[in-house]
Amino acid sequence: MDGKPAYNELEQRAGELEKKVVENQAKGKSTGGYLEAMEFMGMLIGAIVHDINNLLMGIQGNTSLMLLGIDAVHPFYEKLKNIEQYIQNGADLTERLLGFARKGKYEAKPTDLNPIIARSSEIFARMEHNISIHPKYQKDIWTVEVDQGQIEQVFLNFYINACQAMPDGGELYLQTENVTLDEAYANQHGLEPGGYVKISVTDTGAGMDEATSKNIFEPLFSARASDLGIGLGLAPAHDIVKNHGGIITVYSEKGKGTTFSVYLPVSEKVFIKEEEFAEELSKGSETVLLVDDEQMIIDVGSQLLEKLGYKVYSAESGKAALKIYKENKDDIDIVILDVIMPGMNGGETYDRLKALNVDVKVLLSSGYGVNRQINEILARGCNEFIQKPFNMKQLSRKIRKILDDK
């Protein structure tokens, strides 16, 4: 696997960003250069994560196939289940990286925030041994609908801010709680009254004066905040929370510390843990066209689909996929379509498939998380998205969800 699609796109965009940085420097806009550099870093992370997730997909697919051939008493069963867990751990790590690589709310889903806060604080604790962390989590916390990678980024920003405010160490207090905002408070902050999950992060650092507190969420301030010795600035965190329909408040006193409080609206959707899904594979007998430029994904994906009972056509490019679809349109029930491909990418391929058959059913797949490009394809009528690496159960459920939706 050479990762050419991701890196070709990256190289082209890098040239554009470099040009902008030079132009901003010529105009004396150092902040502009900073922001462009951050955008480039996000693209670099995204490209690397894309290729790592494709590798994890190959490992996951082969692990799923091996597990199909053995029962729970087989001596290798537990070892293979461990490998599956390690793959999931790797996918969780790449999801965190994607939280830094993308902007906006792209993959919101019902979430229990307590594990998110705990996980992000554990990452921080491994880096900063001179800061003591004191968590207090609400039992039966209400469900919120968030992009987990993005929200984790918000709290990592808070922790980094606290670290810079406490160079000699200190205390960090984390608290989650269910709160109900009345009309007066909600109107004051531009929110709807009702239920919210409140997450507070309090440090015992240097604190900020009133002027600094008012400006810390400003983009220009974020670019120079570290030079002022008060942290990285929190414009990205502010934007993420705002995109989720929430707010961040800040209370700080010089010499005493700072508290950041995030309010996120409660979701009516039910949070379901992955293990609560049915263990049975959802099989079928329909015909699938699998489209991916990575031969490794074609090989393992075809085998997974065949084990699930499907007949499989495969194509390694958008152009080849269109040819196969034209010749077998009446036979193909669903297309699994990679997004990032050289030549004709997933978006263009989808549009051309749609022109051939307005009712075509398509499951998008990518090593990237849900981003603007994927959202745009979904908005044009594409049925669903599945992120690599996915296991056999996840794939089987997605396919049946699309095919059984009449």
N, C-alpha and C positions, 0 to 999 in steps of 0.2 A: 504494500500500500504506500503510495507516494504522496497522497494528500494534495495533489496538484490543483484541484478545483478551489479548495479553500485558500491556498497560498497564492494562486494567480489573482484571485479577487483581492487578497490582502495586499499584494505587491502594487496593484493598480491604485487601490485606495491610499496606500502609504505615500505614493508619489503625489497624489492630490493634497494630502495632509501636509507633507513636507513643503509644498509650494505655499500653502496657507500660512504655515509657521514663519517662513521667510518673509512673506508679505507683512505679517503682523509685526515681526521684529523690525522691519524697515519703517513701519509706522509708529514704532515705540509701544506696541501693544503686547507687553510681556504676558499678560493674562490670556490673550488669545492664543499665544503659543502654548501655554500651559494646558488650555482646554483641548487644543488639537492633539497635543501629545497624549493626553488622557484618552481621547477617542481612539488614537492609534493603538494604545495599550489594550483597550477593550477589544479591538479587532484582532490583535495578536492572540490574546487569551482565547477568543472565540474560535479562531482557526486551529489552535492547538487542541482545545477541548473537542472539536469536531472529529479530529483524527484519533484521539484517545478513545472516544466513545465508539467509533467504528471498530477499533481493536477489541474493546470490551464486548461489543456485539458478537464478534467472531468467537470469543471465548465462551460467552453466555450461551450462544446457540449450540455449540458443540457439547457443553455441559448438559443442557436440556435434553439433547439427543441421547447422551449416555445414561441419564437418569431414567429415560423411558424404557430402557432395556433391562433394568434391574428393579428389585423390590427392596423394601426397607431393611431386610435382614442381610442384604449383600454387604460384604466387608468394605466395599468402596462407596456405599450409599452416603454415609455421614461425611466422608471426605468430599464427595461431589456437592453435597448440600453446603458444606463449608465454603467451597469455591464459589457457589452461587452467592453466598452472603458477602464474600470478599469483593465479588463483582459489583454487588449493590453498594458496598461501601465506597468503591471506586467511583461509581456513578454519582453517589452523594457528593463526593469531593468535586467532581467536575461540575455538578449543578451549582455548588457554591462559587466556583470560578466563573460560571456563566452569569451569576448574580452581579459580578463586577463588570462583565463584558457587555451587558445589555442595559438599556434604559427603559423606563416605563413599566406598566403592569401588563405582562404578556401571557402569563400562564397562571391565572388565579384559580385556586381550588380551595374547597373547605379545609380548614386547618385548625389543629390544636396548637396554639402558640407556645405552650410551655416547653415542649421538646425543642422547638426552634431556638428559644432563648437559652435553654440549657446547653445545647450543642454549640452555639456561637460563643458562649462564655467559656466553655471548655477549651475551645480553640485558643481563645485569648489567654486563658490561664496557663497554657503550655508555653506561651511566649513571654509572659510577664510574671515572674515568680515573686516579685516584691510587692504585688498588689493582692490583697485578700478579697475574695468575692463572697458575698453573702446573699444567696437567693431566697426568695419567698414567693412561692407559686400558689395561685388561686386553685383550690380544688374545684372540679366540675367547671372548668373555665369555658366560657361561651365560644362557639365556633365563629371564626372569621374567614373571609374569602380573600386569600392573598397569593401572590407569587412568592413562594417560600425562599427562593434564592435572593430575590430583591429585598425582602424583609430582613433576612439574615445579614445582608450587606448594611442595612440601616443600623443594626445594633453593633456590628463590628466597627462602624464609623464612630459610634458613641464610645466604645471601649478604647479605640485609638485616641480619641479626643481626651478621654479621662487619663490615659497613660501619659500623654504629653502635659497634662495639667498636674500630674503627680510624678515628676521625674525621680523623686526619692522614695517612691512607694506610697501606699495609702490603702484606703478601703473603698470597695465598690459594692453598692447595694442594688440588687435587682428585685423588682416586684411586679407581679401580674395580678390584676383584679378585674372583676366584672363591675361595671358602673353604669348607672342610668343618668343621662344628661337631661336636665329639665330644659324647657323652652328658652329661658333667659340665658343660660350658659351656652346652649347650642347656638342661639342666634348671635351671641357675642363673637363666636369663633367661626361663623359661617357653616354650621353643621345642622343636620336634622336632629331634633330631640329623639331620645330613645336609648337603646342598649349599645354599649361600646365595651371593648376590652382595652383597659389602660395598662400600659407597660412603662414603668419608671426605672430610670438608670441614674443613680446618685453617686457622685464621687466626693472625696474629701480633699480635692485639689485646691489650686490657687484661686479659683473662682473668676468671675468676670464682672466688669462694671456694667452699668445699664446700657451704655452706648454699644459696647461690644455684644451684649446679649441680643440687642435689637438687630444687629447686622450679621450675625453669625450664619444665617441662612441665605445670605446674598451670594450669588455666583462670583462676583468680583472679589468679595471678601474671602471666599473659600480658597482662591488662588494664592492669597498672601497670608492666610491665617497661621500657617506653621512658622512663618517668619516672626510673627508676633508672640510666639511661645504659648499659644492657647489651643493648639490642635490643628487638625486638617481643614476645619470648616465643614459645614453640614448642608450645603446646598443640594448635593445629590440625595441625601437622606430626606430632606424636606420635599423634594420633587417626587420621590418614590411614595412617601406616605400620602401626599396630596393626591397622587394618581389612584390611590386605594380608597379615596373618600375620607381620609382621616386628617389629623393635624398633629403637629409637635409643639408642645409648649416648653419654655425654659425658665427656670428660676435659679438665680445665682447670686452669691454674695462674695465679695472680694475677701480672700483669706479663709473662707469657710467651705466652699465647694459649689457644685452645680448639680441640678436635677433636670434631666430631660424626660418629658412624659409624652408618650405616643398614645393617641386615641384612634382605634380602628373600629369601624361599624360592625355590629354583629350580623352574621349571615343566617338566613333561614334554612340554608342547606345543611344537611347532616354530614358530620365528619365521620368517615368510615376508614378504619385502619385497613391496610393492605391485607393483613392476615384474616380479616373478617369476610373477604370474598370467598366464594365457593372454591373448593380445591379442585373440582372436576374441570377437565379441559372441555372447552366448548368447540365441538368438532362440526364438520360440514362435508358436503360433497360437491360444492360449486367449483368454478374455475377461476383461478387467480392469475393476473399478470403482475409479476414482480419486476420492478424497474430500479436498478442501482448500478452505478458505475464501478463499484468495488466488487471484484470477482469473489472475494471472501464472503461478502454479504449475500451475493447471489447463491453461492454454494450452500451455505448453512441455512439461508432463508428458504430455499427450495425444499430442502430436506424437512425442515420444521413444518412447512405447509403440507407436504405430502403425508407426514405422520398425522396431521390433523384431518386428513381425508380429502384434501383438495387436489384437483388437477392443476398443474402449474405451467405457465409460460414464463420465460424470463427474457429480459432485455438489459443490455449494459449501457444504453444511452436513450435519450428522449426520441431521437430519430428512429432507432430500432423499435422502440415501444410503439410508436405510431404505426409503423409498418405491420407489426404483429396484430395490433388492435384492429386496423382496417380489414385485415384478412380473417379475423376471428371475432368480430364485434358481437355477433349473436351468441357466441359461446362464452365470452369472458364476462363474469359477474362482478368482479371487483378488481381494481388496480391498486397495488401498493407502490407508491411513487416516492423515490428519493428526491430531496429538494435541491441539494448542491451537486450538480453534475456539469462537466465541461460541455461546451457547445450549447445545446438546448437544455436549459435548467428545468427544474421541476415546475416552476410557475408557467413557463411557456408551454411545456409539455401538457400540463393540465388544461390550459386554455384550448390547445389543439384537440385534445381528447374530448373536451366539452363541445367543440364545434362538430365533431364526428357523431357525438351522442349526448344530447342535452341531459340525459338521465344517468350518465356514467357515474359509478360509485368509486370514490378514490379515498384511500387512506394515505396521508402524507407521512413520510418518515425522514428523520434527520438526526445527525449527531449533534447538531446545535439544539438548544432549547427553542421554545416558541419565541420568535422574534417578529419584527415588523413584516418581513417578507412572507413568513408563514401565515401570519394573521391576515395579510392581504389575499392570499390564496384561499384561505378558509372563508373570507368574506365574499369571495366570488362563487361560493357554492360547494367547495370541497367538503367532504363529509366529516373527517376526523383527522387527528394528528397523533402519532406515537413516537416517542423519543427513544433513540438508541442509547444504551443497550436495553432491550426489552426481553423478558423471558417468554416462554411458550404460553403460559396462562394469560399474560397480558395481551399477547398477540391474538390469541384465540378469542378473548372477550371483545377486543376492538372489532375484529372481523365480523363476529356475530351481531354486534350492536348495529353495524352498518347494514349488513345483509337482511337482518330481521326487522329493520325499520321500514315498514311499508308506507 
